[in-house]
Amino acid sequence: MLIKTHKITKDYGGNRILEDISAQVNPGEKIGLVGKNGIGKTTLIKLMTEELSPDEGYIETRNNINIGYLPQQPEFSSDDTLYDKLKQVFENIHVLEKELIRLENKMAEETNSEKLDNIMNKYSKIRDEFESKGGYQVDRNIRSVLKGLGFGDEEFSKPLNNFSGGEKTRALLAKKLLQRPNILILDEPTNYLDLDGLSWLEDYLTNYQENFIIITHDRYFLENTVNVIWELSEQGLTVYKGNYSSYIEQKKLLEERQEKEYEKQQKYIKKTEEFIRRNIEGQKTKQAQSRRKQLEKMTLTAKPQKDSSMNLSIDTDQRSGDETLILEKVSKSIKEQRLFPPLSCKIFRGEKIGIIGPNGAGKTSLLKIIADYDKSTTGEVKYGSGVLLGYLDQEQELLTPEYTLIEELRTEEPFGREEYVRSILGRFYFSAEQMTEYVSNLSGGEQVRLKLAKLFMRKPNLLLLDEPTNHLDIMGREALEDALLNFEGTLIIVSHDRYFLDKVANKIIYLSREEVDVFGGNYSEYMEKAQKLKDIKKEREKEEQKKEAGKKTARKANSTSTKTKSNKEKELQVDELMEQIDKLEAKKQDLEASLSDPELYKDGEKAKATNEAYQETLNLLEEKYQKLESLA
């Protein structure tokens, strides 16, 4: 046991946040803490880290346990550069390094052999300690973590105070990872990471040897990193062994079992009460009295409480043309810095497109260009016939903070009856009391739901959504997924929620400063294709090296072939082999061009056959080069 909570209870301002919560962190556990927004996940973590004290119960922590905690909105400021601030994590190693330098200088100056031996012995011990603590890897470790979390070389020397809030959060995350505490506790660590950063952090935590607890709504992340799920709900804390999909399966079975147990007990109670009613004053009075006592002593099974799932929907009344949108050489530059190269593509009615790419690649800019909230640097956006556009921005700029929720919805339908407006707000899970509150008082998730309610009133047939799952808990994300899957119009989403993209998107647009790529399929299918292309590129580089080696061998063979008749025969064989190799190289290039074409992967059988032909060609080339080398 590393940390244990004993029946802890916590109240805030008269409201009970947590009640009778018991939990235990055991060695080797990598825990994902899940639950709907506002249920008390962060409060539980702050109690475990002793930032808060429980009103009832207590926390037990094993001696000498080092806890590293990354809050959701951390304070991390300094005049130091990013690199220097993280180097302070290794202060103990830095002290050893300075001592080694001091001793090196002393050795250079000392002339007394006995004293020199003493200095050298001390130097040897400190050097061994320096090496065992990873002193020679400090710079490499810092750079590796910073690059993994999306920082470029040019940012290493930038003062920490000059970074944005999201960048400071990533910097503090880097610090916590480098500290390698016994228990790492991360509250929503994925919020400011792009897809590359998410993948890197997943790999890092998969290989992390210590314990960690993560609060996140990122289901893909939970699937790949944790081996225990803590679910916090109104009924308390339930522990499930396994990753996210295992948790879903176990939870379903548990709910089914609880439902059966409850129904079985209710049938028994009803049957027993009927027996008591019929026999309490008859010949079986004693039996009836006995059964009444049994019921009074019975431990009642609580009625299973299922989460009240949302049922969002976005409808459209108007059908657009088949070609909903045409992008012709659209690109965007800011201060002469190009965000992404010219993009040309057609988007057809009913397509559900996910836009992905690293931070700063212009994903939000492209969405704003399509929504006509920004202008492209080059190219043109053409809308198809009958297009009615709806746009959900990431920054919540399209809401008016001083409006009430009713007033905000009336911006879509100024003369709509209040009863109708209230019914729409209720449909998106706003209570009657909330409807007269100001927009500025809403949480991030509530603001997303309010904007979705506005889109519902507008009934668009082209939806543009910029990070729509931000601030939504898992239940909200699932409800949004269902709404978008049932949406009959065209959808374009910017998102780093890979689980969401896998479920909703059927086409991917990848943006970066170097390239744009359009692929038919969901996120996982796109990543599989991207990995194949990387493998092909590596194989191509190896083949180029082999080809160059073969040419050198051929030149050597040609230079000596005129000496004897046998050499002349070899020269003929070499010429024949070189001709065969040239043909195979040409075939290889043609196959590589086919494998690089995204259209190929729309036909699975054709893609498989092309890949098999490519592998066969590589094998033949290797055989020919080996024969060529044997003739040298």
Protein Blocks (a to p, Z undefined) as FASTA:
>chain_A
ZZdcehiacdeehiafbghiacdddehiacddeddehilpmmmmmmmnopaccfedcddd
dehiacddddfbdcdddfbdfklmmmmmmmmmmmmmmmmmmmmmmmmmpmbfklmmmmmm
mmmmmmmmmmmnommmmmmmmmmmmmmnopafklmmpcfklpcfklmmmmmmmmmmmnop
abdcdehkllmccfklmmmmmmmmmmpmbdcddddfbfklmmmmmcbdcdddfkbccdde
ddfklmmmmmmmmmmmmmmmmmmmmmmmmmmmmmmmmmmmmmklmmmmmmmmmmmmpccd
dddddddddddddddfbdcdfblbacehiacdeehiafbdcddddddehiacddeddehi
lmmmmmmmmnopaccfbdcddddehiacddddfklpmpcfkbcfklmmmmmmmmbcfklm
mmmmmmnopafklmmpcfklpcfklmmmmmmmmmmmnopabdcdehklgoiafklmmmmm
mmmmmpmbdcddddfbfklmmmmpgcdcdddfkbccddeddfklmmmmmmmmmmmmmmmm
mmmmmmmmmmmmmmmmmmmmmmpmklmmmmmmmmmmmmmmmmmmmmmmmmmmmmmpmklm
mmmmlmmmmmmmmmmmmmmmmmmmmmmmmmZZ
